[in-house]
Every structure is written in structure tokens, then in C-alpha cells.
Amino acid sequence: RPLFKKFSLVLFAVIIFIIIICNVKQMYQQLSSSVVEMDPGFIRSSYTQVLETPCTKDEAPIFVTFAVSVDQDKVEGERGRWSTNDGARALRILYSSLVRSHGCSVQLHVHSNMPPEIARNVYIRNGPRGYSTMGTQMNGIVFHEVNKTYWNNPYNDMKIVPHASKWFALSRAKLDTFEEYLIDGGPQPVWIDLDTVVFDRLAVNSTVPWVFGYQHGNKTRNDAYGDMFSLDTETLQEVRRLENELINENKTLPTYDLQGYFSILMERQQKEASSYLHPVSPSSFNNSHAASLLHVVQEDSPNFAFGFDCSADLHPEPRYLKDRVRRWNGEKGRLMCKNLRGEDTKVASMSFTAPTYKSFFLESNEDTAFDVIVDEGGRNALNEFFYKSSIAI
């Protein structure tokens, strides 16, 4: 009997031990399923799951961009804009800004110089961590291989454009790539460059053609930005007609392709319409080149900063941004900067060039990100926006 009693106690202890081990294992599995693989210890919040929910058509437009890597498409004698590594990191930041600013999983169509599955491996699966800066899965990115026939445009022909190059031709190819989405009959998308970040929902009507403008059509040289825009079919065809007109009349094409064309169209609208800031019937225009309205976003949303506004329309180098970017009225993740009139404006988007983008975003890690910004509130707001997924912005 003593032996049986001892055996019973041992058996009971073993059973209790097995139960404890099973419970611990179950708890570990549950915890592991809630931990983002990119960052051990990063616990997924309920808001993270909200950010992974696909946007409805009323919540966000479809965005389109290029991600062309010099590693995959080297051109002798030309300096490339992006390596595959920098391109993957930039795409992660761009997509993170779109998801964060819209509060849902935005659909972003990425046209790359690789087959779609290879591009996904390079930019997402084998890219930096494979997740957004907030730890969300980047499910809304759709890859396409860029149609290289689009590079056969005037900006790849030195007989037409003396400074022609592959990279200017690629910039001009935005128009043809954008047109694919209009031909398919889907909703009017928004073009966004890889070196652009969005901090607030776009306060524009996606069914109206719009651009970011600087001098609002009063001067043609670089008046419009080409980093973000949205065109309808009629306006897109006007751009084509303008280009053909300039070529047929042996006139000099704008240095910066699309933004130059947009600027010329805005100047013509300024001359031919009583106000290009309000809906005007196409029949009221005498010149067919200005038959459709190009809205200037800053006029529709005067209390927001877009494009190069935060760097006073200078190249957006850190030295021009460091004293101008601050937190917006104490709100988490919200930024403001002074516009050209010295007024505080809420930041809706910021655009960069490839070199200035790299110096601001890619030449640091999360621990030192945004240290260039003098204002502590501005630094904190940027970190909250990109890296604090538990905060609803």
C-alpha cells in the first residue's frame, strides 16, 4: 500500500506537469500568433488589424507608381536613381504613409522593370522586414511589369529633347502608364512618385483632374509638380495634343516633361477662363488645349501643405526642412510647416527628389530617424506616424 500511494502521488504530479506544459504551450502559440515576425516583441494591436482592412472606394483612391531599379536596368553613362534595396525601403515608407493616412489598406499598383512575382519577392518578401513601418502586412500592393515601349517617347530622343535620357523618358512614361487605368474603365486613380509621402487624406475629388501648383498658372516654368496628380481621359488627351503641337511647331519641350505640360495648360486656362479654380464648361474655352479643368489642390485645400511647400519650394533637403516641420497643435502623428506666406499649415504630403529622400529617410534607422528635425514635437510626430501602430492617427 505505501508503494501504491507513492506511485499515485508521482502519477498525479506527472499529470499536473503535463497540464501545465500544455497550457504554457497554448499560451505561447497564442502570443506568437500576435507577434509580428519583423520585430520580436512587437505585439499587434486592434488598430493594426484596422490598418490591414482593405479600403473601400469611398475611403481611398487607387494609387499608381513606378519602382524601377538601376540594379535590374543599368544604362551605361547614366546614374541610376534607385537601387533595389533603396527602392524596397522607399516603397515600404510610401505604402506605410498611404495606409496610415487613410486608416485602411490602400491599393497601390507598382510598375516595376521586373516580372510581377520577382518584383514581389524583391520588394516585399525579401525586402526590408516584409511589413510596413507600423507592422502591418502590405497586402494592398499589386505589381506589374512596366511596358518598356512607353520609354519610346520624345524624352528618349535627343533630336527632340537635347537633355533626353532614359530617366526623363521614364518620367514621361507616367502618362501612358496612368492611361491604362482610364482605358480599363475603373475609378480615376492617383499617380504618386516613389519619393513622396502622404500624411493626411487627400482633400480632393478623385473624379476631377487635379495637380499641385505653385504659382497657380501665372508662370509656366515648373509651376506644377509631377509627383502627384490625377487626370481624366479628356485632360490626358490634352497633354498629348500639347506635346504634339510643340513638336510639330519645332518648339522647345519643357525640361521636366509632365509637370511642364501641366504648367502650360494651367497658364492657358488662366488666360482663357475667368477662373480656373471653379467648374467651367469646356464650351467656354476657345482653345482646345485648355478644354478641361485642371484643379490646383492648394486652392481647394488652402490650409494644407503639399509637394515642396514645407521646404519653401526649394529642393527638400534636410537643411531646408529641419526648422520648418513641427507638431500640429499637440496632436499625435500630425505635422505642420510654414508655407511661403509664413502661415502654419497642416502637412498633407511631402515630396522629395531621390537624393533628398534618401538623406531624409534612408540614411538612418528607426532609433535615429528624423533627428534632423529641430523641433522635438516634430520628431515625435513623425515617429508616432510611422512607428506607433497602436495610435490612431
Secondary structure, 3 states (H helix, E strand, C coil): CHHHHHHHHHHHHHHHHHHHHHHHHHHHHHHHHCECCCCCCCECCHHHHHHCCECCCCCCCCEEEEECCCCCCCCCCCCCCCCHHHHHHHHHHHHHHHHHHHCCECCEEEEECCCHHHHHHHHHHCCCCCECCCCCECCCEEEEECCHHHHCCHHHCCCCCCCCCHHHHHHHCHHHHHHHHHHCCCCCCEEECCCEEECCCCCCCCCCCEEEECCCCCCCCCCEEEEEEECCHHHHHHHHHHHHHHHHCCCCCCCCHHHHHHHHHHHHHHHHCCCCCCCCCHHHCCCHHHCCCCEEHHHHCCCEECCCHHHCCCCCCHHHHCCCCEECCCCCCCEEEECCCCCEEEECEEECCHHHHHHHHHCCCCCCCCCCCCCHHHHHHHHHHHHCCCCCC
